[in-house]
């Protein structure tokens, strides 16, 4: 016996708990699977839907459409290439922007009314 044993009682290891049975494996995996399903419907699916809508908007883009870029520049489409679009922002002022930078297509006549 040690002097320290008088002041602090010795700690002994306890027996390990019994291993869970095979039936609780399904209940253990149920929460992470449910969490993944909820995250798919809340985060991934709406983002994929917005990307598809943006892609179809870019495919329908034609000369004369009034657009706003993601940077906030408003203008009229004058030329469409494979990956770039020429946007007229003022008389004889053309900007070349990437197709993906087009944020919105405005109704005809919107820029004239401003």
C-alpha positions in Angstrom: 0.0 0.0 0.0 1.2 3.4 -1.0 0.7 6.7 0.9 -1.0 8.1 -2.2 -3.6 5.2 -2.0 -4.8 6.7 1.3 -5.5 10.1 -0.2 -6.8 9.0 -3.6 -8.7 5.8 -4.1 -7.5 3.6 -6.9 -9.6 3.5 -10.1 -10.4 0.1 -11.6 -11.6 -0.6 -15.1 -15.2 -1.6 -15.6 -16.5 -4.4 -17.8 -17.1 -3.4 -21.4 -20.8 -3.2 -22.4 -22.3 -5.9 -24.5 -21.9 -5.5 -28.3 -25.1 -4.3 -30.0 -27.0 -7.0 -32.0 -27.5 -7.1 -35.7 -31.0 -5.6 -35.5 -29.8 -2.3 -34.3 -27.5 -1.8 -37.3 -30.5 -0.7 -39.4 -31.6 1.8 -36.8 -28.0 3.1 -36.5 -27.8 3.7 -40.3 -31.3 5.1 -40.6 -30.4 8.6 -39.3 -27.5 9.3 -41.7 -29.5 8.0 -44.7 -32.5 10.1 -43.8 -30.2 13.1 -43.4 -28.7 12.6 -46.9 -32.2 12.3 -48.4 -33.3 15.6 -46.7 -30.2 17.4 -47.9 -30.8 16.2 -51.4 -34.3 17.7 -51.5 -33.4 20.9 -49.7 -30.0 21.7 -51.3 -29.0 19.7 -54.3 -32.2 19.4 -56.3 -33.2 23.1 -56.3 -29.7 24.0 -57.4 -29.8 21.6 -60.3 -33.2 23.0 -61.3 -31.9 26.5 -61.4 -28.9 25.4 -63.4 -31.2 23.7 -65.9 -33.4 26.8 -66.2 -30.3 29.0 -66.8 -29.0 26.6 -69.5 -32.3 26.7 -71.4 -32.5 30.5 -71.1 -29.0 30.7 -72.7 -30.1 28.3 -75.5 -33.1 30.4 -76.3 -31.1 33.7 -76.4 -31.3 35.5 -79.8 -30.2 38.7 -81.4 -32.1 41.7 -80.2 -32.9 40.3 -76.8 -32.4 42.7 -73.9 -30.3 41.2 -71.1 -28.7 42.0 -67.8 -25.3 40.4 -67.0 -24.4 39.0 -63.6 -22.3 42.1 -63.1 -25.4 44.4 -63.6 -24.7 45.7 -67.1 -27.8 46.0 -69.2 -27.8 45.9 -73.0 -29.0 44.4 -76.2 -27.6 41.3 -77.7 -26.0 42.0 -81.1 -23.9 38.9 -81.8 -24.0 35.4 -80.4 -21.0 33.0 -80.6 -20.3 29.6 -79.1 -19.1 30.9 -75.7 -19.2 34.7 -76.0 -22.0 37.3 -76.7 -21.7 40.9 -77.9 -23.9 43.2 -75.9 -24.6 46.7 -77.0 -24.8 48.9 -73.9 -24.9 52.3 -75.8 -24.8 53.5 -79.3 -21.8 51.8 -81.0 -20.5 50.5 -77.7 -20.2 46.7 -77.7 -19.0 44.5 -74.8 -18.1 40.9 -75.3 -19.2 38.8 -72.3 -19.3 35.1 -71.7 -22.6 33.4 -72.2 -22.7 32.2 -68.6 -22.4 35.8 -67.4 -26.0 36.6 -68.7 -28.2 36.7 -65.6 -31.6 37.7 -66.9 -33.4 38.2 -70.2 -35.7 41.3 -70.0 -39.0 41.8 -71.8 -38.7 43.7 -75.1 -38.7 47.5 -74.7 -37.5 47.5 -71.1 -34.3 49.4 -71.9 -36.0 52.0 -74.1 -38.3 52.9 -71.2 -35.4 53.7 -68.9 
